[in-house]
Amino acid sequence: MSIHNIEVLEPHPCRRGFFRRIYARVNVHNTQGYWVWQQVDEHGKTLTDAAQAFDSPDAALDNAVKSLKGIAVGVSA
């Protein structure tokens, strides 16, 4: 199990021409021989269901970044 912070850059909702950085936290873990990712809060509580199985933790993390439209990944725990 590993927690990753994914940085997302999105247009600011109120200030045209500006962007804001937000962070999504995901948990990548092995479940019965395959890897999944789930979005979690700052306490580690699950926010989303695992939607798809992957062959490796890198594939699961890559899918999380693409799904959340991330631009960078950092490992926090």
Residue pairs with C-beta under 8 A, 6 or more apart in sequence:
1 27
1 28
1 29
1 30
2 27
2 28
2 29
2 57
2 75
2 77
3 25
3 26
3 27
3 40
3 44
3 75
3 76
3 77
4 25
4 26
4 27
4 28
4 61
4 64
4 73
4 74
4 75
4 76
5 23
5 24
5 25
5 73
5 74
5 75
5 76
6 23
6 24
6 25
6 26
6 64
6 65
6 68
6 70
6 72
6 73
7 21
7 22
7 23
7 70
7 71
7 72
7 73
7 74
8 21
8 22
8 23
8 24
8 68
8 69
8 70
8 71
9 19
9 20
9 21
9 71
10 19
10 20
10 22
10 69
11 18
11 19
11 20
12 18
12 19
12 20
24 39
24 68
24 70
25 39
25 40
25 41
25 42
25 76
26 37
26 38
26 39
26 40
26 61
26 64
26 68
27 37
27 38
27 39
27 40
27 44
27 46
28 35
28 36
28 37
28 57
28 60
28 61
28 64
29 35
29 36
29 37
29 38
30 57
31 50
31 53
34 53
34 54
34 55
35 53
35 54
35 55
35 56
35 57
35 59
35 60
36 50
36 51
36 52
36 53
36 54
36 60
37 50
37 54
37 60
37 61
37 63
37 64
38 46
38 47
38 48
38 49
38 50
39 46
39 47
39 48
39 64
39 68
40 46
40 47
41 47
52 63
54 60
54 63
61 73
64 70
65 73
